[in-house]
């Protein structure tokens, strides 16, 4: 099967990825490297088997979406197995932690990060870095050259932007941009005085807008405004479209300031920062850092969850709104995405104009010299509806377990938006059904819902087909007997 072949390729890449922290384990004399070797080699071996013994057929978009859905789940399962072997946690906790890492949600249920092995801390950061660009995008960008299969897999991960004529060239340029800013972040943190290991981890999770840190108090541990500024620079960069960044470096004009998504992001940062500063007595750096962290969906904080739960209500409202919106399409950020918000308002404006305009007037939706069709507007509206439905389902599960409704809504929006700022309701003691729901919320938030729905529909159709075939066989047998 085509799906099995390409899924095997991705599984090989996932296995190789989770073996990289072995280097960190050896550097820090953490010699239980078998906790990485067993799951990693298993993923490589199973992937090789699937790739080797399944023929390549035509890869359609629906196949790509099924592969993408299964790849993110498999990556989380392999990471979970590593943590089950290395730490004293259950499989469901390991699955939660790794789904949170790969998807960039950044919510941790490990109670004390500062006592776990450095290799596991690095694994979480590496997963966020790979997941920020996209498991499929990064692995296929390295292992495949070009062609229709690569284009289908690229699109299956909710990526549309093309920097170069071919998807293969686009991916190579994106990986180059991503890697360059990652290295720049590491250098900046080191020059500012942050330890090397900390610098590597925080650069990986800042540029990927993942937000997992290696300290219990997140960035609040350092109490250093220079670190905060570097982190905000990386967060905003990660939440900016790769296409916009590329054009800014390859043309004479700074295209970044003409990009509608970047403009809206900066306006929202300034607006919400100003309003919170006006209506609360919190420190300016404290407000700005969390505002940037929220809209970029990174999730870095300067406080623990208990302090966040005690924030002034207006601060929580502002952060909630930014987490829901998210960053730019074509970036590493999560949330609804700014372009969809712009399209929703454009569609509303177009609806009003159609009502008051003379018959026959053609009203076009144009953003940044690009025309958007009715299909684009309908797609944005449909996605918004689906997104809210899954938030309400997750919220309902938490309310059913008796959690505070407002805090539960805040944390569910954070999980599905792949943000990570939370009020402390999400911890290891949360009921399993609530953990599973949050895993689904994080999963669909990163996949942007449609691939998972395609996967579930394919499963339902498969069982329906089998049921129909069985009934047909029974009728034939009955007819023969008669």
N, C-alpha and C positions, 0 to 999 in steps of 0.2 A: 504493500500500500504506500501511496505517496506521502500520506500523513506520517506513517511510521518512519519512513526514511528520513524526512527532514526533522522530525521530533528527535530521532536518534542523534542527528548532528548537533542539535541544541543540547541534548543530554550530555554528550561528550564535552561540549564547551562548559557546561555547568560543573561537571566533574573536575575539569582542569582548574576552573576558577576557585573551587573550594579547597584545592590542594595548595594554592599560593600561600595561605597563612602558615603552612608548615615551616616556611623560611623564618617567620616571626617566632614560631615555637622554638626553633633551634637557636636563634639569637638570644632568646631569654631563658634558655635551658629548660624549656617545658617539653619534656621528652615523651609525653604520651601522644606522639604524632599519629598513632594508630586510630585515634578518634577522628582524624581527618582522612586518613588513608582508606579506611574501610568504606565509608559512604562515597568518597570521591572516586575511588577505583571502581566501585559498584556502578556508579552512574556512567562512567566512561565505558565499562564493559557492556552494560545493557544498551547504551546508546550505539555502540559499535555493532552489536548484534542486530538491532533494529535497522540501522543504516545499511548494513551489509546484505541482509537477507530480505529486503523489501525493494521492489523495483520503483524507479522514478516514473511517475505518470504526469499528467497535466496538473499543475498546482493552481487551484482557483482561490479566490479571496476567502471563500468560506472555509477552505482547508487551512489557509494561513491563520484564520481566526481561531480555529480549533487547536492548531499547533501552539499558538500564542497562549491560549487559555491553559492548556496542559503544561506548557513549559514553565509558566510562573508558579503553578501548583507544585510541579516536580522540584523546582529549585528550592521552594520552601520546605518540602519534605526532606530533601537531602540535608539542608541546613539544620533542620530539626533533629535529624538523626545524629549529626555531629554534636549538637548541644546536649542531647540525651546521654550520649556516651561521655562527654566531657564534664557536664554539670549535673547536679542533683535536681533535675526538673523533669516534669512529665512530658510526654510526646506532644500533647495539645498545647502546653506552654511553649515548647520549642517551636511548634508550627506557628503559633502566634508571633513569637519573637522574630522568626525568620520571614514570615509574610510581611511583617511590619518593616523589616530591614530592606528586603528586595523591592517592595513597593514604594519605599521612601516615606512611609507613614511616621516612622521614628518613635513610636510608642513602645516603651519597654515595660515588661513585667518582671524583670530581674530586680530583686529588692536592693542589692548592693553591687554596683558595677565595679567598685574599686578593689574587690577581692577575687574577681574572676580572671582567668589567664589572659595575658595580652594577645595571644593568638586568637582567642574568641572575640575579644574587643575589635581586633583588626578584621576578623571575618565579617562582623556586622557592618563595619565601615566599608569594606570592599563590596559587600552585597548591595549597599546603598549606592555606591559609585556605579556599579554595573547596571543596577536597576534604574538609576536616574536617567541614563541614556537609553536603556531598554535592553533586556536580556537578549531578545531576538536581534535587535538592531546591532548591538555590539558584537555578538558572537558571529552572526552571519556576515557582518561587515568585514570581519577578519578572515573567516573561513571560506566565504563565497566571493566570487569575483563580481559578476553582474548577471543580468538576464531577468526573465519573467519571474522565476521563483523568488529571487531576492526582492523584487519589487512587490510581490504579493505579501511576503513575510514582513517587509518594512511597513506596508500599509496596515497590516493586521494589528500592529501595536499602536494604532491611533496616530500614526505619523503621516503627514501629507507633504511637508515642505521639501523642496528640491533645490539644492544649492547649485548642483551641476546637472548637465543633461541626463546622465544616468543615475540610478539609485546607488549603484556601487561607488561611483565617484563622490556622490553626496555623502554617503556614510563615511568614507575615508576622510573627507574634509571636516565633517562633524566631529569625528573621533580626534582629529588633530586639534581642533579648537578646544574641545573638552579636556584633552590631555594637557594642552598648553596652560590653560587657566588653573588646572589642578596643581601643576608644578609651580606656577606663579604663587598660588595660595600657600603652598608649603614653604616656599622661600620667604614670603612676607611674614608668616607666623614665626619662623625661625629667627629672622632679623629683629622681630619685635620682642624676642626673648622666650618664646614658648618652647618647651622641650621638643626634640625631634619627633618622638613617637606621637605626642599629642598633636603636633603640627600636621603630620601625615594624615592622621585620623580625621581631624577637623577640616582639613582641606577637602578630603574625599567626601565628607558628608555635607559640607557647605555648598560646594559647586553642584552637587547632585540634588540639592534642596531636600536632603534626607533628614538631617537633624539629630541623628543619634550621636551621643558623645561618650566619652570614656570616664566621665565624672558624674557622681550622683546629683550634683547641683548644676549640671550642664555648664554653660558659660559663666554662671554666677560663681563657680569655684575659683575663677582666676581674678575676678574683680579688677579687670584691666580694660580701660576704654579703647586702647589701641587694638587689642584683640577683637573687641566688639566691632570696631570700624572695619577691620579687615574682613571679619565674618559677614558684615552687612554688604560689603562690596561683592564678595563671592556669592552671597545669596541672591542679590539683584541680578548679577551676571547669569547665574544658573536659571533664573526665572525669565530671562529675556530670550526671545526666539533666536535659535542658532543662525537662521537665515539673515536676520537683522544684524547680528554680530559680524557675520561673514561679509556682508555688504559694507559695513562700516569700516572694515579693514582693507577692503579691495577697491574702494572708490574714493574719490577726493572729498566727498561730502560725508558727514557723519549721519548716516541713514538711521542710526539708532534714535535720534531725536525727532525723526519724522514718522517713526513707526507708531501707529495708533495704540497698539497694546502697551508699548513702553511709556507713551505719554499718559495713558489712563493709569498705569501702575504708579508712576511718580505722583500724579495728581491725587490719587487715593492715599498714598503714603503721607503726603503733605497735609491733606484735608483731615484725615483721621487722627494724625499726630497732633495737629492744631486743636481739634475739638477735644481730644482727651486731655491735652495739656491745659485747656481752658476750664474743663469741668472736673478735674481731679487735682490732687496735690502730689502726684507722683513725679519723680525726677525725669527731666527731658530725655536723657540717654536710656533710661529704663523704658519709657514709652516708645521711643523711636526704634529701639532694638526689637521689641516685641511686635510692633506694627510691621516692620520689614520681614521679620520671621514669619508672621501670619500670612501676608499676601503672597510671599514667595513659596509658601507651604513648606518651609524648612522645619520649623518646630524647635529651634534653639530657644532656650529661655535663660533668664537671669535669676530665676526662683525655682523652688520645688513646687510640687503640685498643691501642697497645702496653702502656700502663699497665693498661688494663682486663684484658688477657690475663694480667697478673701479679697480679691481685686474689687475696686469700685464697680458697680453694675454697668456704668457707661463704658468703662475700659473693657469689660467682658463683651459687651454688645459690639463695640468697634472691632475687636479681635475676631469675634464670631462672624461678622459680615465679611471681613477680609479673608478668613479661612474658606468661607463658602465660595467666594469669587475665584481666588487662586491667581496664578501668574499667566504668562503668555502661552499660547498654543505654539508647539514646535520648540518647547524648552523642556527642562527637567521637572517643572513644577506640576502640582496637581490642582484639585478644585475644579470648578465649572469651566474655567479659562476665561480670560478677559474678552477674547474675540467673540465668544458666545454671548456674553453680557452685552457687548456693543451691538451684535446682530439682533438680540431681543429688543433693544430700544429702537433700533432702526426699523424693525418690523412693525413695532407699535406706531412709530411715526408714519410709516408708509400706509398703515391701515387707516389712520386718521386722515391723511392726505387723500386717499382714495375715496373716502366718504364725502369730503368737501370739494373735490375737484370735478370739473366737467367730465362727462362721459368720453371715453376714448383716450384720455390722457395716460401716457405711459410713464410710470415712475420707477426709476432704477435705484437699486441699492448699491452705493459705491463707497468703498473704504480704501484709502491709500492707493487711489487710481486703479483699484480692482473692483470689477463688477461681481456682485453676489446674486445668484439666481434664487427663484422661489424655492427650489429644492434645498439650497443652503439655509434659507430662513426656516423652512419647515424642519430641517434636521436639527437646528439649534433649539427650536421650541420643543421638539420631541425629546432631545437629550435632557433638557432642563426638567421636563416632566418625569422622565425615568429616574434621573438623579435624585429628585425630591422624594419619589416613591420609595426608593431604597433607604434613604435617610429616615423616613417615617417608619419603615419596617424595623430598622435597627433600633430606633428610639422606642418603638413599642415593646420590643423585647426587654429593654432595660427597665421600662416603666412596669412591665409585668412582674419583674423581680423586685419591685419596691424601691428602686433608686430615685433620687431627687430628679424630677422631670427636667428642670432647666440645666442642671449640671450634666444630665444624661444626653440631652440634645447637643450641648456644646461639645462633649467628648465624641459623640457619634459623627458629627459634622467634621471634627478634626480627623477621625479615623478614615472616613470615606474620602475626604479631601487630601489624604496622605500628608497631613500636617504634623501632628504630634504634640501640640500644646494641649494639655488636658488638665482637668480639675481634680484628678486623683481617684476617680471612680474606677478606672481601669487598672487592675492589679491582679496578682496571681490568684487571689481568693475569689475572683468574679466567677459566677456559675458558668459551667461549661457551655450551656446553650448561648449565653451572652458572648463568650469568647469566640465561639464558632460564627456567630452573626457578625462580630467585628472583623473576623478573618475574611468573611465574604465581602463586607463593606470595603475593607482595604483592597481586596483583590479586584473588585469591579471598579473601584475608584481609579486604580492604575490602568486597568484595561479599557476604561471608558465604556463599560457596561455591555455594549453590543457583542463583542466576541464571546462573552460568557453566555449571553442569550442564544447566540448561534450554536454554541456547544451543547447547551441544554436541549435546544430544539432538535439537533442532530441525534441526540441520545433517544429522545421521545420517538422520533420518526423511525429510528432503528428498531426499537421494541415493537412499534406498531406494525412495521413491515414483517418482523419475525412472527408476530401473533397472527397476521393475515395469512402468511405462508403455512403456518401450522393448521389453521382452520381449513385452508384449501386442501392440504394433504388428508385431513380427517374426512372431508367430504368425498375425496376420491376413494379412500379406503371403504367408506360406508357404501358408496355407489357400487364398488366391486363386489362387496359382500352380498348386496341385494341382487 
